[in-house]
Amino acid sequence: MGRPSLLFLLLIILSLAPITKPQTTNTQNVTSINIGALYTFNSVIGRAARRAIDMALEDVNSDHTILPGTKLNLISQDTNCSGFLATVEALQVLEKNVVAIIGPQSSGGSHILSQVANSLQVPLLSFSATDPTLSSLEFPYFLRATQSDLFQMRAIADIVDFFQWREVTAIYVDDDYGRNGIAALGDELAQRRAKISYKVGFGQAADLTEITDLLLRVNLLESRVYVLHVNPDSGLTVFSMAQKLSMTGSGYVWIVTDWLAAVLDSNGYGLGYGYESVDADPNVFNLIQGSIVLRRHTPDSDLRKKFVSRWRNKTGNTDSGSGLNAYSLYAYDSVWLMARAIDQYLKTTGNSVNFSTDPKLRDVNGSTLHLAMLKIFNGGKGLLQNLLSTNFTGVTGEVQFGPSRDLIQPAYDIINVVSTGSRLIGYWSNYSGLSVVSPEVLYQEPYNLSGESRKLYDVMWPGETTQQPRGWVFPNNGQPLRIGVPNKGSFKQFVSRGSYSETNSNASGYCIDVFNAAIKLLPYPVPCSFVLIGNGTGNPVYNDIINMVAQNKLDAAVGDFAIIKNRTKMVDFTQPYAEAGMVILAPLKHHSSSAWAFLKPFSLPMWCVIGAFFILVGFVIWILEHRRNDEFRGTPREQIATMFWFSFSTMFFAHRQNTVSVLGRIVLIVWLCVVLIITSSYTASLTSILTVEQLTTGITGLDSLIASHDPIGYQVGKFVKNYLMEELSIPESRLVPLSTMEDFADALKRGPQGGGVAAIVDERPYIDIFLSTYCNDFRIVGQDFTQEGWGFAFQRDSPLSVDLSTAILTLSETGELQRIHDQWLSTKGCGSQDTDIGANRLSLSSFWGLFLICGAVCLLALIVYFVKLCIHYKKYYKKNSDTREDHVALANNMLLCGKQQQNQPRQLASFPSFQNLIELWNTKEEDLKKRATSGEMPSKSSGNGSQTSQHSMD
């Protein structure tokens, strides 16, 4: 019975109202305390839990450290797998002043009784209700001592993602447990870019016919990955019917939640805990062979081993139906958790428990419900807090609630069932995800979710094969895939109407051959039917074909479809099989070379600066070498000729004069580097000017195209028009539609003045084909300004897009993709399209840095040279000053007499004159050293180095 059917009963019981003014309060010091237990006695979970609860109650009452002087009484009621009976039984338990209830067993019953618990403030502690929605704030008095299915569904989503499946089919029992668990699975899959493609539920009382019909519908779908989330008591029936329908063989994947582990463990099939019944049926493993099963992980501790040993001693190997399973462990720890919380509660309240009556709860005339017997547990909130704060180590590991009121450290064992038994292939924990290392070990290591740690051992799949199923097949409706193909009127090398006699298909071309080659690499057959879109004379609108795929009018689109942003929002594309960046095509003009073409590489200012620097550098070298180098001396005419010859001969590195000074060599090295760069640039520019054609429209790239106001051509039906308008903001009035290659050539030849276009914008593969025919009159200008590629379009989340992407990569690696390209798109002999069009003259702005460096070096060399010259001359003048004074005094004595001579002042130069400094520079350094010993100064006539200086007296 569902929740809506019990509303009337709940309204009669409590009206869901909180208690504000209790009528009566019963306070007592207790020597025994009552707790309730609600579960189905005759069920897989109930049978195992019943023995575990009895064992726990026995252990608690015999342990004097827990509840000393107080006996824990358990009042159990059988809910018989019914929500209605669970409610009635719960009321009977609540009449006996219980402080808490262990249970209910089912998630549906927990939803209903949680409302009762909220009003009576009696905590519920379930060991098996796993519905994720029970953790909501709507049910503050509900706790579970087991893991929420939220984590189990997260583990399944990680498994699906690990094997790279993108769609699953969910089969579930249609109640709160099944619906809400599958809803959680859908949310987890969505976070991993996967989804539940189909959900199918059945009722708890479904018969074999209903289950068979359900599986028949499922088997007609594409997905072959089944997640089975049902009750333990009916789950094997689904497998039995699936086996009869051949749905457990090769190619199928069954991922089963923990109910199957509970069934197998309870019946002693050796799935876990070391318990195996002698009555185990081997046919069961054949029924579920290849399944991946989740089981709640419990650490292999001494406490668990001791518990399992006691269990086996009590049951032996004969009672297989009451075998141990994970829910037994959680039920055992539930009793201990409740006992510890009650013990802590009694210590804080002075060993007293009190209840209150609610005046709203009264019996109606003639009613036998005894509503007046229901009392509010006044300490319910305190006991709830004690439950949430209790922390101990039980047989299931550490028992502690987290902030979300779920047990911490959720983990699952991942089991692979084979025909001879089962084997552990890994673990899942909320801490580290999938791993082959147990969670207890990983908890001690740093948090890590890297790809290396997320792995599982090899799986034996249904059909006893180790090859991973791809997880989907084509629907069993006998219909081939509807493949839309554009029937173009131009560029038919890419795709066009085919001939059945030649190609066995109604479509042919480069794109069709690539698609067929990729299809052949798939490990399964793919029936296809090409649907031609268009009349073959004009180009169809490609966006319309993509929309047909998105609207399920076509299954796929094959052709020269560019992968662009707007289309990826509607369909899925494969890996690109061809590069298709957009380029600009412009017409060319041919020109003849003139007699003065050799002057074109450099602009006029550049030529002037180059000539000036040749003269400047020659002059600087002459100054620096004049005193020491005989090759830079002689008559003025000879020196001027030497200076110019040396300067211009460096252009060809043919200068004969050697430089002997350090400063001269430095200037020469810098200048030769400048000359090398200038001559190399001149050669490259002249070659370009003499060999490269010039554009007729002046469009040299994307920027000049946008800045101009001339018309632009584009291919009809392609996305180029929208790109130019939306991305480049080019007005539609400038755009001219063109269809064929002849239209392209005619529009470009006529130009803007003749009603044509200045340039054409299209994808590179089309332009390459066009230039293979019209290579002498047109060229690509600039670079590719987009980087899209061509791919095949499929409906969203189609598995074929992924498989064909792998096949295309294989074609590329083996060279088959290039072979198909050369077969269809081999171009005729044509000049390189990568040459830059419209080479420009080299201006001074490109070289001013070189000239600046060279000029600075020359200036610095001159400054250093003249500073050294001045210092040299000053030393020389001081050394010879005394000798000169004596000559002057002697001359005065010969011309003057007596008193006149005594009053005559000495006329001596205090500083060197500029004229004498020039005379010193003009004197050869070797001659100067010889005269320094005789005290002679260089004379004006010593410029050629052949005359000696003379002194005269006034």
NORQUIHU-V187214 format. One record per backbone hydrogen bond with DSSP energy under -0.5 kcal/mol. CO is the residue of the C=O (numbers start at 1). NH is the residue of the N-H. E is the energy in kcal/mol with one decimal. If there is no record, write none. Layout:
co=(CO	CO)
nh=(NH	NH)
e=(E	E)
This chain:
co=(2	3	4	6	7	8	9	10	10	14	18	24	25	26	28	28	31	33	34	35	36	37	37	38	39	39	41	43	44	45	46	47	48	49	50	51	52	53	54	55	56	57	58	59	60	62	63	67	71	71	73	73	74	75	77	77	79	82	83	84	85	86	87	88	89	90	91	93	94	94	99	100	101	101	102	106	107	108	109	110	111	112	112	113	114	115	116	117	117	120	121	123	124	124	125	126	128	130	131	132	133	136	139	141	141	143	146	148	148	149	150	151	152	153	154	155	156	157	158	159	160	161	166	168	168	169	169	170	171	172	173	175	176	177	178	179	180	181	182	183	184	185	186	187	189	189	190	195	195	198	200	202	203	207	208	209	210	211	212	213	214	215	216	217	218	220	222	224	224	225	226	226	227	227	228	229	231	231	234	235	235	236	237	238	239	240	241	242	243	249	252	253	253	254	254	255	256	257	258	259	260	261	262	263	264	265	266	268	272	274	275	277	280	281	282	282	283	284	288	291	291	292	293	294	295	299	301	302	303	304	305	306	307	308	309	310	311	312	315	315	317	318	319	320	325	325	326	327	328	329	330	331	332	333	334	335	336	337	338	339	340	341	342	343	344	345	346	346	351	353	354	354	355	356	357	357	358	360	364	370	371	374	376	376	377	379	380	381	382	383	384	385	386	387	388	392	392	394	397	398	399	400	402	406	410	411	412	413	413	414	414	415	415	416	417	418	421	423	425	426	427	428	429	433	435	438	438	439	441	442	450	450	453	459	461	461	465	471	471	475	475	481	481	482	482	482	483	484	485	486	487	491	491	493	494	494	496	499	499	499	499	500	506	508	509	510	511	512	513	514	515	516	517	518	519	527	529	530	531	532	533	538	540	541	541	542	543	544	545	546	547	548	548	549	555	556	557	559	560	561	562	564	565	567	567	572	578	581	582	582	583	584	585	586	587	589	594	596	597	599	601	603	604	605	606	607	608	609	610	611	612	613	614	615	616	617	618	619	620	621	622	625	625	627	628	629	630	635	636	637	638	639	640	641	642	643	644	645	646	647	648	649	649	650	661	662	663	664	665	666	667	668	669	670	671	672	673	674	675	676	677	678	679	680	681	682	683	684	685	686	687	688	693	694	698	701	702	703	704	711	711	712	713	714	715	717	718	719	720	721	722	723	723	724	731	732	734	736	738	740	741	742	743	744	745	746	747	747	750	751	751	752	759	760	760	762	763	763	764	765	766	767	768	770	770	774	777	779	781	788	789	790	790	792	793	794	795	798	798	799	800	801	802	803	804	805	806	807	808	809	810	811	811	811	812	815	816	817	818	819	820	821	822	841	842	843	844	844	847	847	848	849	850	851	852	853	854	855	856	857	858	859	860	861	862	863	864	865	866	867	868	869	870	871	872	873	874	875	876	877	878	880	881	882	883	884	885	886	887	888	889	890	891	892	897	897	898	899	900	901	903	906	913	914	915	916	917	918	919	920	924	925	926	927	928	929	930	931	931	931	939	940	942)
nh=(6	6	7	10	11	12	13	14	15	17	20	357	27	355	30	353	71	73	99	75	102	39	77	104	41	79	43	47	48	49	50	51	52	53	54	55	56	57	58	59	60	61	62	63	63	64	66	70	33	73	35	75	76	37	39	79	82	86	87	88	89	90	91	92	93	94	95	96	97	375	123	36	103	125	38	110	111	112	113	114	115	115	116	117	118	119	120	121	122	377	123	101	126	143	103	145	130	149	134	135	136	139	142	124	143	126	407	151	152	153	154	155	156	157	158	159	160	161	162	163	165	164	195	197	198	171	227	200	229	202	175	179	180	181	182	183	184	185	186	187	188	189	190	191	192	194	193	168	197	170	172	174	206	211	212	213	214	215	216	217	218	219	220	220	221	476	473	226	253	169	228	255	171	229	257	173	234	235	238	238	239	240	241	242	243	244	245	247	246	252	462	226	255	256	292	228	294	260	262	263	264	265	266	267	269	268	323	277	275	276	270	280	282	284	285	286	287	288	291	293	417	256	415	261	413	301	305	306	307	308	309	310	311	312	313	314	315	316	318	319	278	320	322	323	328	329	330	331	332	333	334	335	336	337	338	339	340	341	342	343	344	345	346	347	348	349	350	351	30	28	378	379	26	376	23	359	361	362	367	373	374	358	356	378	380	383	384	385	386	387	388	389	390	390	401	394	399	397	394	400	392	408	405	402	430	297	428	295	415	425	426	293	417	423	290	421	418	416	457	414	435	412	433	429	427	441	442	443	444	445	453	454	455	461	464	465	461	224	225	477	478	483	529	484	555	556	531	558	533	488	536	494	495	510	511	512	508	502	503	504	505	504	498	496	513	514	515	516	517	518	519	520	521	521	522	481	483	532	485	534	487	536	542	544	545	546	547	548	549	550	551	553	554	552	795	484	793	561	562	791	564	568	569	570	571	794	790	764	785	786	762	781	760	779	696	694	597	599	600	602	842	607	608	609	610	611	612	613	614	615	616	617	618	619	620	621	622	623	624	625	626	628	629	925	630	632	633	639	640	641	642	643	644	645	646	647	648	649	650	650	651	652	654	653	665	666	667	668	669	670	671	672	673	674	675	676	677	678	679	680	681	682	683	684	685	686	687	688	689	690	691	692	838	589	700	705	706	707	708	758	759	736	761	738	718	542	721	723	724	725	726	727	728	730	734	735	712	714	716	744	745	746	747	748	749	750	751	757	754	754	756	755	713	585	762	583	766	767	768	769	770	771	772	773	774	778	588	586	584	580	563	577	578	574	557	572	798	801	802	803	804	805	806	807	808	809	810	811	812	813	814	815	816	817	815	819	820	821	822	823	824	825	826	843	603	846	847	848	850	851	852	853	854	855	856	857	858	859	860	861	862	863	864	865	866	867	868	869	870	871	872	873	874	875	876	877	878	879	880	881	881	884	885	886	887	888	889	890	891	892	893	894	895	896	900	901	902	903	904	904	905	908	917	918	919	920	921	922	923	923	928	929	930	931	932	933	933	934	935	936	942	943	945)
e=(-0.5	-1.4	-1.4	-2.0	-2.5	-1.7	-2.0	-2.3	-1.3	-1.3	-0.5	-1.7	-0.6	-1.6	-0.5	-2.0	-2.7	-3.2	-2.4	-2.6	-3.3	-0.5	-2.4	-0.5	-0.7	-1.4	-1.2	-2.9	-1.2	-2.6	-2.5	-1.2	-1.4	-2.9	-2.1	-2.3	-2.3	-2.7	-2.2	-2.1	-2.7	-2.2	-1.1	-0.6	-1.1	-0.7	-1.1	-2.0	-2.8	-0.7	-2.4	-0.5	-0.6	-2.2	-1.6	-0.6	-1.5	-2.0	-1.7	-2.2	-3.2	-2.0	-2.1	-1.9	-2.0	-2.7	-1.3	-1.6	-1.1	-0.5	-0.7	-2.7	-0.7	-2.9	-2.3	-1.4	-1.8	-1.4	-2.8	-1.6	-0.7	-1.0	-1.0	-2.9	-2.1	-1.4	-2.6	-1.4	-1.1	-2.3	-0.6	-2.2	-0.5	-2.8	-1.5	-2.9	-0.9	-2.9	-1.6	-1.6	-1.6	-1.6	-1.4	-3.1	-0.5	-2.6	-0.5	-1.2	-0.9	-2.7	-1.5	-2.1	-2.1	-2.4	-1.8	-1.9	-2.7	-2.3	-2.3	-1.9	-2.3	-1.0	-1.6	-2.0	-1.0	-0.5	-2.6	-2.5	-2.9	-1.6	-2.1	-3.2	-1.7	-1.1	-2.3	-2.2	-1.8	-1.8	-2.4	-1.8	-2.1	-2.6	-2.0	-1.2	-1.5	-2.5	-1.4	-1.6	-0.8	-2.4	-1.9	-2.8	-1.6	-2.0	-2.5	-2.5	-2.1	-2.3	-2.1	-1.8	-1.9	-2.3	-0.6	-0.9	-1.7	-0.5	-2.4	-0.7	-2.5	-3.1	-0.6	-3.3	-2.8	-0.7	-1.9	-1.5	-1.3	-1.3	-0.9	-0.8	-1.3	-2.3	-2.2	-2.4	-2.4	-1.5	-1.3	-3.0	-1.5	-1.5	-0.5	-3.2	-0.5	-0.5	-2.7	-2.3	-1.9	-1.5	-1.9	-2.1	-2.7	-2.7	-2.4	-1.7	-2.8	-1.4	-2.0	-2.2	-1.2	-0.5	-0.9	-1.2	-0.7	-1.5	-0.7	-1.1	-1.6	-1.5	-1.9	-0.6	-2.2	-3.0	-3.4	-0.5	-3.7	-2.1	-2.1	-2.5	-2.2	-2.8	-2.2	-2.2	-2.5	-2.4	-1.9	-1.8	-2.5	-2.6	-0.8	-0.8	-0.9	-1.6	-1.2	-1.6	-1.0	-1.1	-2.0	-2.4	-2.2	-2.3	-1.7	-1.6	-1.5	-2.7	-2.5	-2.6	-2.5	-2.0	-2.5	-2.5	-2.1	-2.2	-2.9	-1.6	-1.3	-1.4	-0.6	-3.3	-1.1	-1.5	-1.4	-0.6	-2.5	-4.0	-2.3	-0.5	-1.6	-1.1	-3.0	-1.4	-1.6	-0.5	-2.5	-1.0	-1.9	-2.6	-2.4	-2.0	-2.0	-2.4	-2.2	-1.7	-1.0	-0.5	-0.6	-0.6	-3.4	-1.2	-3.1	-0.7	-1.6	-2.4	-1.9	-3.0	-2.1	-2.0	-2.4	-2.2	-0.6	-2.5	-0.9	-3.1	-0.5	-1.9	-3.5	-1.3	-1.9	-2.9	-2.7	-2.5	-2.1	-3.1	-2.6	-1.3	-3.5	-0.9	-1.7	-2.4	-1.0	-1.6	-0.7	-0.9	-1.3	-0.8	-1.3	-1.0	-2.8	-3.0	-0.6	-1.9	-0.6	-0.9	-2.4	-0.7	-2.0	-1.7	-3.8	-2.7	-3.1	-1.1	-1.2	-1.6	-0.7	-2.5	-2.1	-0.7	-2.3	-0.8	-2.9	-0.6	-0.6	-1.0	-1.5	-2.1	-2.3	-2.1	-2.1	-2.7	-2.3	-2.2	-2.5	-1.8	-0.7	-0.8	-1.3	-3.1	-2.8	-0.6	-2.8	-0.6	-3.1	-0.5	-0.7	-0.6	-1.1	-2.0	-2.1	-1.7	-1.5	-2.2	-2.0	-2.4	-1.5	-1.5	-1.1	-3.1	-2.2	-1.8	-0.6	-2.1	-1.0	-1.9	-0.7	-1.7	-2.2	-3.0	-2.4	-2.4	-1.9	-0.6	-1.7	-2.3	-2.3	-2.5	-1.2	-1.7	-1.4	-1.5	-1.4	-0.7	-3.5	-2.2	-2.4	-2.4	-2.3	-2.4	-2.4	-2.3	-1.9	-1.9	-2.6	-2.8	-1.9	-2.3	-2.5	-2.5	-2.0	-2.1	-2.4	-1.8	-1.3	-0.5	-2.8	-2.3	-0.6	-1.4	-1.6	-2.5	-2.3	-2.2	-2.4	-2.5	-2.2	-2.6	-2.7	-2.0	-2.4	-2.0	-0.9	-0.6	-1.1	-1.1	-2.7	-0.7	-1.9	-2.1	-2.3	-2.2	-2.4	-2.1	-2.2	-2.5	-1.7	-1.8	-2.6	-2.2	-2.0	-2.4	-2.7	-2.1	-2.3	-2.4	-2.3	-2.2	-2.5	-2.6	-2.2	-2.2	-2.5	-2.1	-1.3	-2.3	-1.3	-3.0	-0.7	-1.7	-2.4	-2.3	-1.5	-2.5	-0.8	-2.9	-2.5	-2.4	-1.2	-2.1	-0.5	-2.1	-2.8	-2.0	-3.1	-2.2	-1.3	-2.3	-1.6	-1.5	-3.4	-1.8	-2.5	-1.8	-2.5	-2.5	-2.4	-2.0	-2.3	-2.2	-1.6	-1.9	-1.0	-0.6	-3.4	-1.0	-2.6	-3.0	-0.5	-2.8	-0.8	-1.7	-2.9	-1.7	-2.4	-2.9	-1.2	-1.4	-2.3	-0.8	-2.3	-2.6	-0.7	-2.4	-3.0	-2.4	-0.8	-1.6	-2.5	-2.6	-1.8	-1.1	-0.6	-2.0	-2.9	-1.2	-1.7	-1.9	-2.5	-2.0	-1.9	-2.2	-2.1	-2.4	-2.0	-0.7	-0.9	-1.8	-0.6	-1.8	-2.2	-1.9	-2.7	-1.9	-1.8	-3.2	-0.8	-0.5	-2.0	-1.3	-1.6	-1.3	-0.7	-1.9	-2.2	-2.1	-2.5	-2.8	-2.3	-2.2	-2.2	-2.5	-2.6	-2.3	-2.2	-2.3	-2.4	-2.3	-2.5	-2.1	-2.1	-2.0	-2.4	-2.2	-2.2	-2.7	-2.4	-1.9	-2.1	-2.7	-2.0	-1.6	-1.2	-0.5	-0.7	-1.5	-1.8	-1.8	-1.7	-2.0	-2.6	-2.2	-1.7	-1.9	-1.9	-1.4	-1.2	-2.5	-0.9	-1.6	-1.2	-1.9	-0.5	-0.6	-0.5	-0.9	-1.8	-2.3	-2.1	-2.3	-2.2	-2.2	-0.7	-0.8	-2.1	-1.6	-1.4	-2.0	-1.4	-0.5	-0.7	-0.8	-1.0	-1.4	-1.6	-0.6	-0.9)
